Amino acid sequence: MQLLEFLNENWNKPIKIEYHAESRLIIKYVDQIAEFVPDEFIEQGLTRLSLTNDVTKECRTLSQNALQQLSDLFQKSFSATE
C-alpha cells in the first residue's frame, strides 16, 4: 500500500507530500514540525553500537583480570597452607 493511500485512509485531514532530492523527511502539522534524517539516525546508531562493542571488550578485559587475580589469590592461599 502506498504511503499516501494509507494516510488518506487513516487521517481525515488533507495530506500533502512533496518529494525532493534530499534524504530527509519533514512532517508539518499546524504549527509543529518534525524532521527525520535517516543518514544521521544510522550514523548515531552505528556510533552507539561501536561504543557498545568497546564496553563489551572492556568488560571482558575486566573479567579476565578479575579471574587472574582470583587465580593468583587461590594459588597464594593454597601455597601458604602446604
C-alpha positions, 0 to 999 in steps of 0.5 A: 500500500502506498504511503499516501493511500494509507494516510488518506485512509487513516487521517481525515485531514488533507495530506500533502507530500512533496518529494525532493532530492534530499534524504530527509523527511519533514512532517508539518502539522499546524504549527509543529514540525518534525524532521527525520534524517535517516543518514544521521539516525544510522550514523548515531546508531552505528556510533552507539553500537561501536561504543557498545562493542568497546564496553563489551571488550572492556568488560571482558578485559575486566573479567579476565583480570578479575579471574587472574587475580582470583587465580593468583589469590587461590594459588597464594592461599593454597601455597601458604597452607602446604 
